[in-house]
Amino acid sequence: MVISVGFSRAASLLIKPFSGFQADYLVRRKYSSYDVAVVGGGIVGLASARELIQRYPKLSYVLLEKEKELAFHQSGHNSGVIHSGIYYTPGSLKAKLCVRGAELSYAYCVKKSIPYRRCGKLIVAVEQEEIPRLKALYKRGQQNNVPGLRLIDAKEIHKREPYCKGLMALDSPNTGIVDWREVALSYAKDFREMGGTIKTQFEATDFQTTRESPAGSTDGLKYPITIKSLKGTAIHCSYVVTCGGLYSDRLSQKSGCSSEPRIVPFRGDYLVLKPEKHYLVNGNIYPVPNPRLPFLGVHFTPRMDGSIWLGPNAVLAFKREGYSVYDFDLRDFTDAVSYSGVQKLVLKNVAFGINELYRGLVIAAQVKQLQRYIPDLTVNDVTRGPSGVRAQALDKDGNLVDDFVFDGGSGVIGSRVLHVRNAPSPAATSSLAIGEVIADEASKKFEL
């Protein structure tokens, strides 16, 4: 009798006396089989799984997540903003999916009775040299079809944000806030209710071709991919969609696809405004982006729990899931510092990097940046807050990969895999729209 790969010798001896039906039953207990496996239980993976099962309900689905809980990392460590789509290059996936995603997100929250606030955002110019960039940003937002945008003067800024000092601002009334983890868990509930299976504590460590099948079964032909976990369990499947976030490049490598673009983790440390100072901030207050710098800069973000986050800075993290300044992983650190893209990025932004590191260590330095927008803010008004880690895709020349990236590969496994390679902010806002794109791509690539 032919036994599936992965059984111990003892297990195979137990199966030998049984009938073909009994043996097949035991094999299926060890290896479950599904038409589509989604790897990654963050908000993008959950949205993609939800959209796929909604479109193709006759197929069987499993979602694999390495943690005990869903939406544990980036989806649970973000600012909670529903972005409107102003910043992104017209015609890019980011621009299209953010605008579409915001529309879908608001509608979804209404349908599911998930609390949210459409509190708006001001992008504030505090220096004369920022005004031309602000006006260009306004035109870009119009090109991206962002609803309700308008430029306002200092007097109107004061009406909206009495403690904010600015020369001119771009008012984005469609920007809001929500608890994205609550949204992600709602996606998971939808997926389960439509018949999907979710397996937590399943860390995908290997993708192999299914070499053998139980006697009398054609599973090896129907489910040609075997995904093995760190704990030794495995599943068979026909097709795979990976939404690995901080590990998207490694998942791609493990499936025989390209390791580029490389994921480099950047940690952002927030401050929290003390409750008695909440009157200083009404809505989101953002800076005008500086094109010479790789990241956006500090901002003021109200939260659904009533808190107000300030920041963040942006520093290279020495662990892909390292939320503390002391977190360190040798492989993650070595992968980052040995990559030519990181080396070139650091050389191009030495002063910026040193300043960001300093602001992360010294609260007064972070507050000084924030005082450009709210001069009344003091060091005594804030405490240290949470941190998040951004999965930033970087090419070998040290350029940040700014747009969403989806790809696959060739061969038995590569041709049956679709990778979400880069899904930075505004991925949460765009999640339902990304799910639509993934379902479209999967339909074409896998001929569903």
C-alpha positions in Angstrom: 0.0 0.0 0.0 1.2 3.5 -0.8 1.3 5.9 2.2 1.4 9.7 2.0 4.7 11.4 2.7 5.2 12.5 6.3 3.9 9.5 8.2 6.2 7.9 10.8 7.2 4.2 10.4 4.9 3.4 13.4 1.9 5.1 11.8 2.5 3.2 8.6 2.6 -0.2 10.4 -0.7 0.7 12.1 -2.4 1.4 8.7 -1.2 -1.7 6.9 -3.8 -4.1 8.3 -6.7 -1.8 7.6 -8.8 -1.6 4.5 -8.2 0.9 1.8 -11.1 3.0 3.1 -9.8 3.1 6.7 -6.3 3.9 5.5 -7.6 6.7 3.4 -9.5 8.1 6.4 -6.4 8.1 8.5 -4.4 9.8 5.8 -7.1 12.5 5.5 -6.9 13.1 9.2 -3.2 13.8 8.8 -3.5 15.7 5.5 -6.6 17.8 4.8 -7.2 18.7 1.2 -8.6 22.0 -0.1 -9.0 23.7 -3.5 -7.5 27.0 -2.3 -5.2 27.8 0.6 -4.6 31.4 1.7 -1.5 31.8 3.8 -1.6 34.7 6.2 -4.3 35.7 8.7 -3.9 39.5 8.5 -6.5 41.8 7.1 -5.3 41.4 3.5 -5.4 37.6 3.7 -8.8 37.6 5.4 -10.2 40.0 2.9 -8.8 38.0 0.0 -10.1 34.7 1.4 -13.5 36.3 2.0 -13.8 37.6 -1.6 -12.6 34.3 -3.1 -15.2 32.1 -1.2 -17.9 34.7 -2.0 -17.2 34.5 -5.7 -16.4 30.8 -6.0 -18.5 29.1 -3.2 -18.3 25.6 -4.7 -14.6 25.4 -4.0 -13.1 24.4 -0.6 -10.9 26.9 1.2 -8.5 27.0 4.1 -6.7 30.0 5.7 -3.4 29.3 7.5 -2.1 31.6 10.2 1.0 31.0 12.2 -0.1 32.9 15.4 -2.7 31.8 17.9 -4.8 34.8 16.9 -5.8 36.4 13.6 -4.8 40.0 12.7 -2.0 39.8 15.3 0.8 41.8 13.7 0.4 44.8 11.2 -3.4 44.5 11.2 -3.4 44.9 15.0 -0.6 47.4 15.2 -1.6 50.2 12.9 -2.8 53.8 13.3 -6.5 52.9 12.6 -6.9 55.5 9.9 -9.3 55.0 6.9 -7.3 56.8 4.3 -8.9 58.7 1.4 -6.2 58.2 -1.3 -4.6 61.6 -1.6 -0.9 60.8 -1.6 -0.5 58.1 -4.2 0.6 58.4 -7.8 -2.4 58.8 -10.1 -3.1 55.6 -12.0 -1.2 53.5 -9.5 -2.8 50.5 -7.7 -2.4 52.3 -4.4 -4.4 55.3 -5.7 -7.2 53.2 -7.3 -7.5 50.6 -4.5 -7.4 53.1 -1.7 -10.2 55.2 -3.1 -12.2 52.1 -3.9 -11.3 50.5 -0.6 -12.4 53.5 1.5 -15.8 53.4 -0.2 -16.1 49.7 0.4 -14.9 50.0 4.0 -17.4 52.6 5.1 -20.2 50.5 3.5 -19.0 47.4 5.2 -18.8 49.0 8.6 -22.4 50.3 8.2 -23.6 46.9 7.1 -21.9 45.1 10.0 -22.5 47.8 12.6 -18.8 48.3 13.2 -18.1 51.6 14.9 -16.2 54.2 12.9 -15.8 58.0 12.7 -15.5 60.0 9.6 -13.5 62.7 11.5 -11.6 64.1 8.5 -7.9 65.1 8.1 -6.0 68.3 7.6 -2.7 68.1 5.8 -1.0 71.3 7.1 1.6 73.5 5.6 3.6 75.3 8.3 6.2 76.9 6.1 6.0 78.8 2.8 8.1 76.3 0.9 5.4 73.6 1.7 2.6 75.5 0.0 3.5 74.6 -3.6 3.7 70.9 -2.5 0.4 71.1 -0.8 -1.3 72.6 -3.9 0.3 69.8 -6.0 -1.1 67.3 -3.5 -4.5 68.8 -3.9 -4.3 68.3 -7.7 -3.1 64.7 -7.2 -6.1 64.0 -4.9 -8.4 65.4 -7.5 -6.8 63.2 -10.2 -7.4 60.2 -7.8 -11.1 61.1 -7.5 -10.8 61.7 -3.7 -14.2 63.2 -2.7 -14.6 66.5 -0.9 -11.1 67.9 -1.1 -10.5 71.6 -0.6 -7.7 74.0 0.3 -8.3 76.1 3.4 -6.5 79.1 4.9 -5.1 79.8 8.4 -8.5 81.2 9.6 -10.3 78.0 8.6 -7.6 75.8 10.1 -8.2 77.6 13.4 -12.0 76.8 13.1 -11.3 73.1 12.6 -8.3 72.8 14.9 -8.1 75.7 17.3 -4.6 74.7 18.6 -3.1 73.9 15.2 -0.9 76.6 13.6 -0.6 76.5 9.8 -0.5 78.7 6.8 -2.7 76.6 4.5 -4.1 73.1 4.7 -5.7 70.5 2.5 -9.0 69.4 4.1 -9.9 65.7 3.5 -13.4 65.1 5.0 -13.5 61.5 3.8 -10.7 60.4 6.0 -11.8 58.5 9.1 -10.8 56.1 11.9 -11.8 52.5 12.7 -10.5 49.6 14.7 -9.0 47.6 11.8 -8.5 44.5 13.9 -12.2 44.4 14.6 -12.8 44.7 10.8 -10.4 41.9 10.1 -12.1 39.6 12.6 -15.4 40.4 11.0 -13.9 39.3 7.6 -12.9 36.0 9.4 -16.4 35.5 10.7 -17.8 36.0 7.1 -15.3 33.5 5.7 -16.2 30.9 8.3 -19.9 31.4 7.8 -19.5 30.8 4.1 -17.8 27.5 4.8 -14.1 28.4 5.0 -11.7 26.7 7.4 -9.2 28.7 9.5 -6.2 27.0 11.0 -4.2 29.0 13.5 -0.7 28.0 14.8 0.0 26.7 11.3 3.3 28.3 10.3 3.9 27.5 6.6 7.6 26.4 6.4 7.7 24.4 3.1 5.8 24.1 -0.2 6.3 20.8 -2.0 4.7 18.9 -4.9 2.4 16.2 -3.6 4.3 13.0 -4.5 2.0 10.3 -3.3 -1.7 9.6 -2.7 -3.7 7.2 -0.6 -4.6 3.9 -2.3 -7.4 4.4 -4.7 -7.2 8.2 -4.5 -6.3 10.8 -7.0 -5.6 13.5 -4.5 -2.0 13.8 -5.6 -3.3 14.9 -9.0 -6.1 17.1 -7.8 -4.2 18.7 -4.9 -0.6 18.8 -6.2 0.8 21.2 -3.6 1.6 20.2 0.0 2.1 23.0 2.5 4.0 21.8 5.6 3.9 23.6 9.0 6.6 24.1 11.6 4.9 21.5 13.8 4.9 18.8 11.2 1.3 19.0 10.1 0.4 19.6 6.5 -2.4 20.3 4.0 -2.8 19.4 0.4 -4.2 22.0 -2.0 -4.7 22.9 -5.7 -3.8 26.6 -5.5 -2.2 29.0 -3.0 -2.5 32.7 -2.3 0.1 34.1 0.1 -0.5 37.3 2.1 2.5 37.1 4.4 3.2 40.8 5.2 6.5 40.9 7.0 7.4 37.4 5.6 6.1 37.8 2.1 9.5 37.6 0.5 10.4 34.4 2.4 7.1 32.8 1.5 7.8 33.5 -2.1 11.3 32.0 -1.8 9.9 28.9 -0.1 7.5 28.3 -3.0 10.3 28.6 -5.6 9.5 32.1 -6.7 11.6 35.3 -6.6 12.9 36.8 -3.3 12.7 40.3 -4.8 11.5 42.8 -3.8 13.0 42.2 -0.3 11.0 43.0 2.8 12.8 45.3 5.3 11.1 45.9 8.7 10.8 49.5 9.9 9.6 50.1 13.5 7.5 53.2 14.3 7.2 54.3 17.9 4.2 56.4 18.9 3.6 58.8 21.8 0.2 59.1 23.4 -1.5 62.3 24.4 -2.6 62.4 28.0 -6.4 62.4 28.4 -6.5 65.9 30.0 -4.9 67.3 26.9 -7.2 65.7 24.3 -8.8 69.1 23.7 -5.7 70.0 21.7 -6.7 67.7 18.8 -10.0 67.2 17.0 -9.2 65.1 14.0 -6.2 63.8 12.0 -3.5 66.3 11.5 -0.8 65.3 8.9 2.3 67.0 7.5 3.0 67.9 3.9 5.2 65.0 2.6 8.8 65.9 1.9 9.8 64.1 -1.4 13.5 64.1 -0.2 12.7 61.9 2.7 11.7 58.2 2.6 8.8 58.4 5.1 5.8 60.7 5.8 6.7 62.2 9.2 4.9 62.7 12.5 1.1 63.2 12.7 -1.8 63.3 15.1 -4.2 60.4 15.1 -7.4 60.1 17.1 -8.3 56.5 17.9 -11.7 54.7 18.3 -10.9 54.0 22.0 -10.7 57.7 22.6 -6.9 57.9 22.8 -4.8 60.1 20.5 -1.5 58.8 19.1 1.3 61.1 18.1 4.1 60.2 15.7 5.6 57.8 14.6 9.3 57.9 13.9 10.7 55.3 11.5 13.8 53.2 12.3 15.2 50.0 11.0 13.9 47.1 13.2 16.3 44.3 14.1 13.5 41.8 14.2 10.6 41.5 11.7 8.1 41.3 14.5 10.1 43.4 17.0 7.9 45.9 18.6 10.4 46.8 21.3 13.7 48.7 20.8 15.4 45.7 22.4 13.9 43.0 20.2 16.6 41.3 18.1 16.7 38.3 15.7 20.0 37.3 14.2 18.6 36.1 10.9 16.4 39.2 10.4 19.2 41.5 11.3 21.7 39.8 9.1 19.3 39.7 6.1 18.6 43.4 6.5 22.1 44.8 6.9 23.7 42.5 4.3 21.2 43.5 1.6 22.6 46.0 -0.9 19.2 47.8 -1.0 19.4 48.6 2.8 23.0 49.7 2.5 22.2 52.1 -0.3 19.1 53.4 1.5 21.1 54.1 4.7 23.9 55.9 2.7 21.3 58.1 1.0 19.6 59.0 4.2 22.2 59.0 6.9 21.1 62.3 8.6 17.4 61.3 8.4 18.2 57.9 9.9 20.2 59.4 12.8 17.4 61.9 13.5 14.7 59.2 13.5 16.7 57.1 15.9 17.3 60.1 18.2 13.6 61.0 18.2 12.7 57.4 19.1 15.0 57.6 22.2 14.4 61.2 23.3 10.7 62.2 23.8 11.6 65.9 23.7 13.0 65.5 20.1 9.7 63.9 19.0 7.6 66.6 20.7 9.7 69.3 19.0 8.6 68.0 15.6 5.0 67.8 16.8 5.1 71.4 18.1 5.5 72.6 14.5 1.7 71.9 14.2 0.5 72.3 17.9 2.9 74.8 19.6 1.0 74.4 23.0 2.1 70.8 23.2 4.7 70.1 25.9 6.8 67.1 26.9 4.6 66.8 30.0 1.5 66.3 27.9 2.6 62.9 26.4 3.7 59.4 27.4 5.3 56.6 25.5 2.9 54.6 23.5 2.7 51.5 21.3 4.9 50.6 18.4 4.2 49.0 15.0 6.4 47.4 12.4 6.0 48.2 8.7 6.8 45.6 6.1 8.6 47.9 3.6 9.5 46.4 0.2 12.9 47.6 -1.0 14.7 47.0 -4.3 18.4 46.3 -4.6 19.1 49.9 -5.5 17.8 51.2 -2.2 14.5 52.4 -3.5 11.3 52.0 -1.6 8.8 50.0 -3.6 5.8 52.3 -3.3 3.0 50.4 -5.0 1.2 47.1 -4.3 2.9 44.2 -5.9 1.3 40.9 -6.9 3.1 38.0 -8.6 3.7 34.3 -9.0 6.2 32.1 -10.6 6.6 29.1 -12.9 6.8 25.3 -12.5 4.4 23.0 -10.8 4.2 25.1 -7.6 5.0 28.6 -8.9 2.3 28.5 -11.6 -0.3 27.7 -8.9 0.8 30.4 -6.4 -0.2 34.0 -6.3 1.8 36.2 -3.9 0.8 39.5 -2.4 4.4 40.8 -2.3 4.0 44.3 -1.1 1.0 45.7 0.7 2.0 48.6 2.9 -0.3 51.4 4.1 -3.0 51.9 3.0 -3.5 48.1 2.8 -6.1 48.1 5.6 -8.2 50.8 3.9 -7.7 49.0 0.6 -8.3 45.5 1.9 -11.7 44.8 0.3 -10.5 46.3 -2.9 -7.3 44.2 -2.8 -9.5 41.2 -2.2 -11.3 42.0 -5.5 -8.0 42.3 -7.3 -6.7 39.0 -5.8 -9.9 37.2 -6.9 -9.6 38.7 -10.4 -5.9 37.6 -10.6 -6.7 34.1 -9.2 -9.5 33.7 -11.6 -7.2 34.3 -14.6 -4.1 32.6 -13.3 -5.8 29.5 -11.8 -8.7 29.4 -14.3 -11.2 29.1 -11.4 
